[in-house]
Amino acid sequence: MFGRLRTSFSRFRHSMRVEAAPGRGNQTHNLFESAAAHVTACAEDDQEPMDEASTWVSPEALSFGVSEPACRAVIALAREHDESPRTVARTLLGLPVA
């Protein structure tokens, strides 16, 4: 049982990393580095870095990673404006407050 768990975790961990791009040395990128680069490039509307960051990890991992900074940003804004996270999220998305 522990062997299967270890194997599954190892596969998951491996899916969160990608081999270094040619010419970049030994550097590898983890899930959250990729998500941070992708979110930053998206906020700056810069397609080239967005595309590069999306190659660092699998699309599924990137999707998971991008949701983490989004959640943290909504929570921080909600605290800053003394509102609920739901209200802030709906406002950011241009939806009427429910």
Secondary structure, 3 states (H helix, E strand, C coil): CHHHHHHHHHHHHHHCCCCCCCCCCCCCCCHHHHHHHHHHHHHCCCHHHHHHHCCCCCHHHHHHHHHHHHHHHHHHHHHHHCCCHHHHHHHHCCCCCC
